Amino acid sequence: MQPIVTAFFDEATNTVSYVVRDPQGRSCAVIDSVLDFDYASGRTDTASADEVIAFIRENGLEVAWILETHVHADHLSAAPYLQQKLGGQIGIGGNIRIVQDTFGKVFNEGTEFQRDGSQFDRLFEEGDSFHIGQLRGDVLHTPGHTPACLTYVIGDAAFVGDTLFMPDFGTARCDFPGGSAQDLYNSIQKILALPDATRIFVGHDYKAPGREDYAWESTVGEQKAKNVHVGAGASVDTFVEMRQARDAQLAMPRLIVPSLQVNMRAGQMPEPEDNGTVYLKVPVNKL
């Protein structure tokens, strides 16, 4: 089956969120939603999420799932806000436990911070499946960018998060704690083993040099032939060497500090302190 896919691009974070709809019914899923955040003021805004909500309501859709491809380091998730407004279950990969343990230490979270993934409604493992109405979704574990990255294969569409970008931009970084260029290469080969006509929907786009417009859809065949990092049969050794050298030159994402603290909690803020205010920590010389 071919799901109906509607993309919502957030230029502030270069993130693409998706509404994935059963073509034979009203059921849908939201993948990788965005909560707007102004770091300078510490203020959140729901404009991006409200655009998704308006679309869903205008089309009479019912949300079955609010899915995360991984714990994002470049934007905050709006999953709890969407769930409050629209319902649905929040899902992520089971290796969220590894991410929670890693960054629970980085941010010196106390014992009250649960590291068992219980903030999410469903923890997916390799080979799991789920349904969006009559649409079946299958789960591929595709680590490398993070240990918890998943690809959701829904009908003829694969939602790859940060594993792959558009063919002219390449692949995701692997230098965050728990990342691995070798794992990413292996994960990409798993995605590229899907049928060539499978539609690939990426989690971000940064407009490769020479391209004027943002883009987020390609195919497995296009990625195999043209991806500048892994296309045309690039070897694992060549990829790992390239990826490690490239990652060493990259700055940390602008919103990594608030994003990790919020997203490892399924989009929830830390508990308010005794004065009723929520605080996000900045670890000095740690990341």
TORTORGU-350360 format. One record per residue (C-alpha): residue number from 1; residue in one letter; y, z, x. Coordinates in steps of 0.001 Angstrom, whole numbers, plus 500000, padded with zeros to 6 digits. Layout:
<rs>
r resi NUM&resn a&y Y&z Z&x X
...
</rs>
This chain:
<rs>
r resi 1&resn m&y 500000&z 500000&x 500000
r resi 2&resn q&y 503576&z 499366&x 501061
r resi 3&resn p&y 505830&z 502391&x 500554
r resi 4&resn i&y 509447&z 501778&x 499606
r resi 5&resn v&y 511473&z 503117&x 502547
r resi 6&resn t&y 515191&z 503956&x 502370
r resi 7&resn a&y 516972&z 504969&x 505578
r resi 8&resn f&y 519989&z 507252&x 505980
r resi 9&resn f&y 521731&z 507040&x 509358
r resi 10&resn d&y 523757&z 509974&x 510695
r resi 11&resn e&y 526053&z 508530&x 513350
r resi 12&resn a&y 527149&z 511973&x 514587
r resi 13&resn t&y 523619&z 512647&x 515893
r resi 14&resn n&y 522221&z 509084&x 515894
r resi 15&resn t&y 519469&z 510350&x 513601
r resi 16&resn v&y 517657&z 508337&x 510953
r resi 17&resn s&y 516299&z 510208&x 507925
r resi 18&resn y&y 513985&z 508507&x 505465
r resi 19&resn v&y 513072&z 508690&x 501802
r resi 20&resn v&y 509559&z 507273&x 501438
r resi 21&resn r&y 508609&z 506354&x 497879
r resi 22&resn d&y 505390&z 505519&x 496067
r resi 23&resn p&y 506025&z 501982&x 494717
r resi 24&resn q&y 503887&z 502733&x 491650
r resi 25&resn g&y 505504&z 506008&x 490656
r resi 26&resn r&y 508313&z 508492&x 491176
r resi 27&resn s&y 506853&z 510596&x 493978
r resi 28&resn c&y 508585&z 510581&x 497373
r resi 29&resn a&y 508866&z 512340&x 500710
r resi 30&resn v&y 511876&z 513052&x 502903
r resi 31&resn i&y 511344&z 512696&x 506645
r resi 32&resn d&y 513601&z 514274&x 509330
r resi 33&resn s&y 516574&z 515416&x 507266
r resi 34&resn v&y 519932&z 516414&x 508798
r resi 35&resn l&y 522112&z 519482&x 508272
r resi 36&resn d&y 525599&z 518742&x 509594
r resi 37&resn f&y 526834&z 521231&x 512190
r resi 38&resn d&y 530172&z 521528&x 513967
r resi 39&resn y&y 529422&z 523344&x 517213
r resi 40&resn a&y 533052&z 524204&x 517995
r resi 41&resn s&y 533578&z 526104&x 514739
r resi 42&resn g&y 529972&z 527149&x 514116
r resi 43&resn r&y 530183&z 525716&x 510588
r resi 44&resn t&y 527485&z 523876&x 508699
r resi 45&resn d&y 527973&z 521184&x 506084
r resi 46&resn t&y 525549&z 519512&x 503699
r resi 47&resn a&y 527196&z 516081&x 503334
r resi 48&resn s&y 524297&z 514199&x 504950
r resi 49&resn a&y 521679&z 516061&x 502933
r resi 50&resn d&y 523702&z 515655&x 499745
r resi 51&resn e&y 523636&z 511881&x 500213
r resi 52&resn v&y 519834&z 512015&x 500261
r resi 53&resn i&y 519767&z 514336&x 497246
r resi 54&resn a&y 522069&z 512042&x 495275
r resi 55&resn f&y 519836&z 509042&x 496020
r resi 56&resn i&y 516717&z 510899&x 494907
r resi 57&resn r&y 518301&z 512104&x 491681
r resi 58&resn e&y 519890&z 508745&x 490861
r resi 59&resn n&y 516488&z 507072&x 491174
r resi 60&resn g&y 514633&z 509748&x 489209
r resi 61&resn l&y 512350&z 510603&x 492111
r resi 62&resn e&y 510262&z 513735&x 492610
r resi 63&resn v&y 509922&z 515207&x 496105
r resi 64&resn a&y 506366&z 515987&x 497130
r resi 65&resn w&y 506993&z 516546&x 500849
r resi 66&resn i&y 509811&z 517380&x 503243
r resi 67&resn l&y 508341&z 516350&x 506585
r resi 68&resn e&y 509412&z 516987&x 510163
r resi 69&resn t&y 508073&z 514777&x 512947
r resi 70&resn h&y 508784&z 517589&x 515458
r resi 71&resn v&y 511222&z 520382&x 516315
r resi 72&resn h&y 514369&z 518359&x 516889
r resi 73&resn a&y 516680&z 519187&x 519786
r resi 74&resn d&y 519609&z 517039&x 518685
r resi 75&resn h&y 520249&z 517952&x 515053
r resi 76&resn l&y 519610&z 520756&x 512620
r resi 77&resn s&y 517095&z 520246&x 509817
r resi 78&resn a&y 518230&z 520458&x 506197
r resi 79&resn a&y 514667&z 521106&x 504969
r resi 80&resn p&y 515318&z 524488&x 503271
r resi 81&resn y&y 518413&z 523144&x 501513
r resi 82&resn l&y 516509&z 520108&x 500254
r resi 83&resn q&y 513624&z 522283&x 499119
r resi 84&resn q&y 515993&z 524559&x 497220
r resi 85&resn k&y 517565&z 521595&x 495439
r resi 86&resn l&y 514547&z 519337&x 494959
r resi 87&resn g&y 511298&z 521220&x 495615
r resi 88&resn g&y 508504&z 519877&x 497790
r resi 89&resn q&y 506485&z 521331&x 500656
r resi 90&resn i&y 507815&z 521512&x 504220
r resi 91&resn g&y 505347&z 520186&x 506784
r resi 92&resn i&y 505170&z 519899&x 510585
r resi 93&resn g&y 502518&z 519709&x 513316
r resi 94&resn g&y 500298&z 522707&x 514002
r resi 95&resn n&y 501487&z 522846&x 517609
r resi 96&resn i&y 504748&z 524270&x 516273
r resi 97&resn r&y 503129&z 527541&x 517361
r resi 98&resn i&y 503396&z 526448&x 521003
r resi 99&resn v&y 507054&z 525485&x 520519
r resi 100&resn q&y 507802&z 528790&x 518798
r resi 101&resn d&y 506170&z 530749&x 521585
r resi 102&resn t&y 508023&z 528781&x 524284
r resi 103&resn f&y 511473&z 528991&x 522759
r resi 104&resn g&y 510934&z 532442&x 521309
r resi 105&resn k&y 510900&z 533516&x 524966
r resi 106&resn v&y 513856&z 531307&x 525939
r resi 107&resn f&y 516017&z 532852&x 523208
r resi 108&resn n&y 514514&z 536334&x 523629
r resi 109&resn e&y 513523&z 536541&x 519981
r resi 110&resn g&y 512133&z 539895&x 518965
r resi 111&resn t&y 508776&z 540650&x 517431
r resi 112&resn e&y 510237&z 539982&x 513981
r resi 113&resn f&y 510251&z 536262&x 514808
r resi 114&resn q&y 506852&z 534977&x 513717
r resi 115&resn r&y 505243&z 532535&x 516130
r resi 116&resn d&y 502413&z 531441&x 513835
r resi 117&resn g&y 504164&z 528591&x 512007
r resi 118&resn s&y 504280&z 530608&x 508796
r resi 119&resn q&y 507887&z 529513&x 508142
r resi 120&resn f&y 506440&z 526117&x 507132
r resi 121&resn d&y 504370&z 525355&x 504036
r resi 122&resn r&y 501874&z 523083&x 505790
r resi 123&resn l&y 500815&z 522725&x 509405
r resi 124&resn f&y 499228&z 519346&x 510063
r resi 125&resn e&y 496529&z 518563&x 512599
r resi 126&resn e&y 495203&z 515252&x 513937
r resi 127&resn g&y 493288&z 513443&x 511199
r resi 128&resn d&y 494781&z 515351&x 508279
r resi 129&resn s&y 495913&z 513419&x 505222
r resi 130&resn f&y 498298&z 514027&x 502330
r resi 131&resn h&y 499519&z 512136&x 499285
r resi 132&resn i&y 502858&z 510959&x 497945
r resi 133&resn g&y 501820&z 510014&x 494449
r resi 134&resn q&y 499247&z 507234&x 494952
r resi 135&resn l&y 500289&z 506756&x 498584
r resi 136&resn r&y 498064&z 508247&x 501256
r resi 137&resn g&y 499594&z 509555&x 504447
r resi 138&resn d&y 497569&z 510072&x 507623
r resi 139&resn v&y 498558&z 512290&x 510526
r resi 140&resn l&y 498459&z 511286&x 514177
r resi 141&resn h&y 499136&z 513952&x 516800
r resi 142&resn t&y 501468&z 512195&x 519256
r resi 143&resn p&y 502704&z 514750&x 521824
r resi 144&resn g&y 504695&z 514036&x 524947
r resi 145&resn h&y 508294&z 514368&x 523824
r resi 146&resn t&y 507279&z 517813&x 522531
r resi 147&resn p&y 503837&z 519418&x 522075
r resi 148&resn a&y 504197&z 519354&x 518275
r resi 149&resn c&y 505178&z 515723&x 517705
r resi 150&resn l&y 503442&z 513889&x 514875
r resi 151&resn t&y 503418&z 510333&x 513600
r resi 152&resn y&y 503030&z 509968&x 509837
r resi 153&resn v&y 501211&z 506758&x 508887
r resi 154&resn i&y 501981&z 506145&x 505218
r resi 155&resn g&y 500554&z 502917&x 503850
r resi 156&resn d&y 501710&z 500132&x 506161
r resi 157&resn a&y 504499&z 502252&x 507689
r resi 158&resn a&y 504453&z 504632&x 510667
r resi 159&resn f&y 507197&z 507225&x 511126
r resi 160&resn v&y 507143&z 507973&x 514838
r resi 161&resn g&y 510022&z 510440&x 515264
r resi 162&resn d&y 511208&z 510416&x 518886
r resi 163&resn t&y 508021&z 508993&x 520388
r resi 164&resn l&y 509221&z 505379&x 520341
r resi 165&resn f&y 512693&z 503905&x 519921
r resi 166&resn m&y 513595&z 500311&x 519153
r resi 167&resn p&y 511919&z 497884&x 521577
r resi 168&resn d&y 515181&z 497201&x 523439
r resi 169&resn f&y 515776&z 500938&x 524018
r resi 170&resn g&y 512313&z 502141&x 524946
r resi 171&resn t&y 510856&z 505617&x 524608
r resi 172&resn a&y 511765&z 509287&x 524311
r resi 173&resn r&y 512482&z 511744&x 527099
r resi 174&resn c&y 509714&z 514121&x 528197
r resi 175&resn d&y 511553&z 516772&x 530210
r resi 176&resn f&y 511847&z 519507&x 527571
r resi 177&resn p&y 509519&z 522520&x 527993
r resi 178&resn g&y 506023&z 521404&x 527003
r resi 179&resn g&y 506849&z 517703&x 527367
r resi 180&resn s&y 504679&z 515307&x 529359
r resi 181&resn a&y 505221&z 511659&x 530286
r resi 182&resn q&y 501468&z 511111&x 530600
r resi 183&resn d&y 500904&z 512599&x 527127
r resi 184&resn l&y 503675&z 510412&x 525732
r resi 185&resn y&y 502095&z 507283&x 527199
r resi 186&resn n&y 498735&z 508183&x 525657
r resi 187&resn s&y 500384&z 508937&x 522308
r resi 188&resn i&y 502165&z 505591&x 522316
r resi 189&resn q&y 498872&z 503796&x 522959
r resi 190&resn k&y 497509&z 505504&x 519842
r resi 191&resn i&y 500442&z 504159&x 517813
r resi 192&resn l&y 500134&z 500689&x 519332
r resi 193&resn a&y 496454&z 500604&x 518306
r resi 194&resn l&y 497575&z 500374&x 514662
r resi 195&resn p&y 497584&z 496885&x 513104
r resi 196&resn d&y 500309&z 494650&x 514539
r resi 197&resn a&y 501992&z 494287&x 511128
r resi 198&resn t&y 502440&z 498060&x 510758
r resi 199&resn r&y 506110&z 498836&x 510270
r resi 200&resn i&y 507506&z 501296&x 512840
r resi 201&resn f&y 510381&z 503555&x 511741
r resi 202&resn v&y 512075&z 505423&x 514585
r resi 203&resn g&y 513878&z 508759&x 514483
r resi 204&resn h&y 517009&z 507726&x 516401
r resi 205&resn d&y 518931&z 504703&x 517546
r resi 206&resn y&y 521599&z 504524&x 520245
r resi 207&resn k&y 522304&z 500755&x 520262
r resi 208&resn a&y 520869&z 499301&x 523434
r resi 209&resn p&y 523338&z 497446&x 525691
r resi 210&resn g&y 524212&z 494098&x 524165
r resi 211&resn r&y 523250&z 495069&x 520594
r resi 212&resn e&y 526114&z 495505&x 518135
r resi 213&resn d&y 524355&z 497130&x 515181
r resi 214&resn y&y 522214&z 500209&x 514733
r resi 215&resn a&y 518560&z 499497&x 513953
r resi 216&resn w&y 515501&z 501583&x 513163
r resi 217&resn e&y 512668&z 499314&x 511992
r resi 218&resn s&y 510296&z 497210&x 514076
r resi 219&resn t&y 506545&z 496529&x 514048
r resi 220&resn v&y 503614&z 497494&x 516206
r resi 221&resn g&y 503390&z 493868&x 517356
r resi 222&resn e&y 507045&z 493833&x 518407
r resi 223&resn q&y 506685&z 497118&x 520249
r resi 224&resn k&y 503611&z 495925&x 522124
r resi 225&resn a&y 505305&z 492715&x 523183
r resi 226&resn k&y 508882&z 493794&x 523800
r resi 227&resn n&y 509286&z 497542&x 524328
r resi 228&resn v&y 511199&z 497802&x 527619
r resi 229&resn h&y 509231&z 500866&x 528735
r resi 230&resn v&y 505673&z 500341&x 527467
r resi 231&resn g&y 505499&z 496730&x 526290
r resi 232&resn a&y 503565&z 493882&x 527879
r resi 233&resn g&y 500815&z 496216&x 529040
r resi 234&resn a&y 502817&z 498567&x 531271
r resi 235&resn s&y 500487&z 500905&x 533176
r resi 236&resn v&y 500498&z 504660&x 532796
r resi 237&resn d&y 501519&z 505172&x 536451
r resi 238&resn t&y 504477&z 502816&x 536127
r resi 239&resn f&y 505550&z 504476&x 532891
r resi 240&resn v&y 505290&z 508048&x 534214
r resi 241&resn e&y 507271&z 507186&x 537347
r resi 242&resn m&y 509986&z 505473&x 535296
r resi 243&resn r&y 510138&z 508217&x 532669
r resi 244&resn q&y 510393&z 511075&x 535157
r resi 245&resn a&y 513116&z 509339&x 537168
r resi 246&resn r&y 515068&z 508494&x 534018
r resi 247&resn d&y 514746&z 511984&x 532529
r resi 248&resn a&y 516092&z 513566&x 535706
r resi 249&resn q&y 519402&z 511789&x 535051
r resi 250&resn l&y 519781&z 512816&x 531389
r resi 251&resn a&y 522087&z 515581&x 530162
r resi 252&resn m&y 520897&z 518100&x 527606
r resi 253&resn p&y 521501&z 517055&x 523971
r resi 254&resn r&y 524828&z 518361&x 522653
r resi 255&resn l&y 523220&z 520406&x 519854
r resi 256&resn i&y 520053&z 521542&x 521621
r resi 257&resn v&y 520918&z 525257&x 521565
r resi 258&resn p&y 521562&z 525619&x 517820
r resi 259&resn s&y 518969&z 522986&x 516892
r resi 260&resn l&y 516025&z 524695&x 518563
r resi 261&resn q&y 516831&z 528113&x 517139
r resi 262&resn v&y 517131&z 526769&x 513610
r resi 263&resn n&y 514415&z 524108&x 513596
r resi 264&resn m&y 511678&z 526336&x 514995
r resi 265&resn r&y 512365&z 528442&x 511877
r resi 266&resn a&y 511782&z 525449&x 509561
r resi 267&resn g&y 515518&z 524924&x 509230
r resi 268&resn q&y 516384&z 528539&x 508447
r resi 269&resn m&y 519114&z 530397&x 510306
r resi 270&resn p&y 518280&z 533615&x 512171
r resi 271&resn e&y 518578&z 536763&x 510094
r resi 272&resn p&y 522147&z 538106&x 509706
r resi 273&resn e&y 523062&z 541021&x 511950
r resi 274&resn d&y 524228&z 544386&x 510620
r resi 275&resn n&y 527720&z 543034&x 509930
r resi 276&resn g&y 526292&z 540324&x 507654
r resi 277&resn t&y 527033&z 537473&x 510078
r resi 278&resn v&y 524478&z 535001&x 511436
r resi 279&resn y&y 524622&z 534404&x 515186
r resi 280&resn l&y 523093&z 531731&x 517412
r resi 281&resn k&y 522462&z 532611&x 521062
r resi 282&resn v&y 523413&z 530570&x 524119
r resi 283&resn p&y 521004&z 531262&x 526998
r resi 284&resn v&y 522970&z 530989&x 530248
r resi 285&resn n&y 521404&z 528957&x 533071
r resi 286&resn k&y 518100&z 528797&x 531201
r resi 287&resn l&y 517714&z 525304&x 529758
</rs>
